[in-house]
Amino acid sequence: VPEFVSNGEVSVLTSFGTNSDNEQVGSGGDAYGVIVDANGSLGSFENNNSFTVTARGPASSAYGLIDRSGTVTEFINTNFFTMTIDENSAGSLTAVDLSANTSGINFVNTGSITGDVYLGSGDNTITLEGMTEDEYNELYDAFIDAGFIEENFINVLDRNVNGTIFLAGGDATLDMSKNTILAGGIYSPNGQLNVNLNDTSTLRVLPDIPLNVENLTLNDDSTLVVGDRKSVV
């Protein structure tokens, strides 16, 4: 299959049952969006609508896209790509797992991703783009003019990756712009990573995910947050 393009809403849910006393029956289970088997083939994955995977249960995990074949070379998200588990679950959130790829991946997000991202050992290009302040305000005003309450639409304006990007090796470039946020940092095992922050974008570095880079450039009021310390250029 050369490409997978989702223009409609996708919702996946695993859950547990309840008995007549409203007590939980069963333990739920892991939830999966799209899996490419080891002997399968998929060149490109693109999501342009709401893609939600929800796993209920005390230890259930949610997975969006898993490519076991290593053939996916392009991932594009322009809307919501959201993984969800129960608040106290011991499970994990994996939005994208392309770790089997060794040839390189073009990863583009102009929407919102919730969950971790795993890329392969090839040369990867990562582009994260949000909205300019004018674009944000225009869309915000459009919702207000249409009669929406802010709390019901404010998350729609997010253009962020709410998770960590893990690289498996190779050379990689991360370009961030237009107020986008990478909330969980990016991990490079070999340090062959070039990071460019532009247009008030924000990269957060978690205490347990070190920032190992070859080059780091901050421009245009972009922000690097390391622990509780902030650097702004």
Solvent accessible surface area in square Angstrom, and as a share of the most:
residue,aa,sasa,rsa
1,V,118,0.68
2,P,112,0.70
3,E,99,0.44
4,F,68,0.28
5,V,65,0.37
6,S,9,0.06
7,N,102,0.52
8,G,40,0.38
9,E,133,0.59
10,V,43,0.25
11,S,85,0.55
12,V,42,0.24
13,L,114,0.57
14,T,39,0.22
15,S,56,0.36
16,F,52,0.22
17,G,38,0.36
18,T,82,0.48
19,N,64,0.33
20,S,119,0.77
21,D,104,0.54
22,N,123,0.63
23,E,99,0.44
24,Q,94,0.42
25,V,78,0.45
26,G,54,0.52
27,S,71,0.46
28,G,29,0.28
29,G,27,0.26
30,D,61,0.32
31,A,1,0.01
32,Y,80,0.30
33,G,26,0.25
34,V,30,0.17
35,I,66,0.34
36,V,13,0.07
37,D,80,0.42
38,A,77,0.60
39,N,144,0.74
40,G,30,0.29
41,S,65,0.42
42,L,10,0.05
43,G,26,0.25
44,S,20,0.13
45,F,0,0.00
46,E,47,0.21
47,N,0,0.00
48,N,44,0.22
49,N,49,0.25
50,S,29,0.19
51,F,1,0.00
52,T,38,0.22
53,V,0,0.00
54,T,26,0.15
55,A,0,0.00
56,R,88,0.32
57,G,1,0.01
58,P,80,0.51
59,A,71,0.55
60,S,4,0.03
61,S,12,0.08
62,A,0,0.00
63,Y,48,0.18
64,G,1,0.01
65,L,0,0.00
66,I,17,0.09
67,D,3,0.02
68,R,125,0.46
69,S,25,0.16
70,G,17,0.16
71,T,47,0.27
72,V,0,0.00
73,T,61,0.36
74,E,53,0.24
75,F,0,0.00
76,I,38,0.19
77,N,0,0.00
78,T,57,0.33
79,N,53,0.27
80,F,53,0.22
81,F,0,0.00
82,T,34,0.20
83,M,2,0.01
84,T,56,0.33
85,I,35,0.18
86,D,36,0.19
87,E,169,0.76
88,N,145,0.74
89,S,19,0.12
90,A,89,0.69
91,G,19,0.19
92,S,56,0.36
93,L,49,0.24
94,T,12,0.07
95,A,0,0.00
96,V,0,0.00
97,D,35,0.18
98,L,0,0.00
99,S,56,0.36
100,A,48,0.37
101,N,0,0.00
102,T,104,0.60
103,S,86,0.55
104,G,10,0.10
105,I,5,0.02
106,N,53,0.27
107,F,0,0.00
108,V,30,0.17
109,N,0,0.00
110,T,42,0.24
111,G,1,0.01
112,S,8,0.05
113,I,0,0.00
114,T,33,0.19
115,G,3,0.02
116,D,39,0.20
117,V,0,0.00
118,Y,72,0.27
119,L,2,0.01
120,G,0,0.00
121,S,50,0.32
122,G,8,0.08
123,D,92,0.48
124,N,3,0.01
125,T,62,0.36
126,I,0,0.00
127,T,41,0.24
128,L,0,0.00
129,E,53,0.24
130,G,9,0.09
131,M,24,0.11
132,T,50,0.29
133,E,125,0.56
134,D,112,0.58
135,E,72,0.32
136,Y,78,0.30
137,N,67,0.35
138,E,126,0.57
139,L,57,0.28
140,Y,57,0.22
141,D,75,0.39
142,A,53,0.41
143,F,40,0.16
144,I,76,0.39
145,D,123,0.64
146,A,71,0.55
147,G,63,0.61
148,F,107,0.44
149,I,110,0.56
150,E,81,0.37
151,E,136,0.61
152,N,102,0.52
153,F,3,0.01
154,I,56,0.29
155,N,99,0.51
156,V,54,0.31
157,L,5,0.03
158,D,50,0.26
159,R,51,0.19
160,N,19,0.10
161,V,0,0.00
162,N,63,0.32
163,G,12,0.12
164,T,8,0.05
165,I,0,0.00
166,F,48,0.20
167,L,9,0.05
168,A,53,0.41
169,G,8,0.08
170,G,22,0.21
171,D,71,0.37
172,A,3,0.02
173,T,41,0.24
174,L,0,0.00
175,D,48,0.25
176,M,1,0.00
177,S,24,0.16
178,K,54,0.23
179,N,65,0.33
180,T,0,0.00
181,I,47,0.24
182,L,0,0.00
183,A,30,0.23
184,G,4,0.04
185,G,0,0.00
186,I,1,0.01
187,Y,74,0.28
188,S,1,0.01
189,P,63,0.39
190,N,66,0.34
191,G,9,0.09
192,Q,79,0.35
193,L,0,0.00
194,N,45,0.23
195,V,1,0.00
196,N,46,0.24
197,L,0,0.00
198,N,38,0.20
199,D,59,0.30
200,T,57,0.33
201,S,0,0.00
202,T,19,0.11
203,L,0,0.00
204,R,96,0.35
205,V,11,0.07
206,L,67,0.33
207,P,127,0.80
208,D,111,0.58
209,I,23,0.12
210,P,79,0.49
211,L,44,0.22
212,N,61,0.31
213,V,44,0.25
214,E,108,0.48
215,N,83,0.42
216,L,61,0.30
217,T,59,0.34
218,L,26,0.13
219,N,57,0.29
220,D,85,0.44
221,D,89,0.46
222,S,0,0.00
223,T,18,0.11
224,L,19,0.09
225,V,19,0.11
226,V,76,0.44
227,G,39,0.37
228,D,152,0.79
229,R,203,0.74
230,K,134,0.57
231,S,59,0.38
232,V,84,0.48
233,V,94,0.54
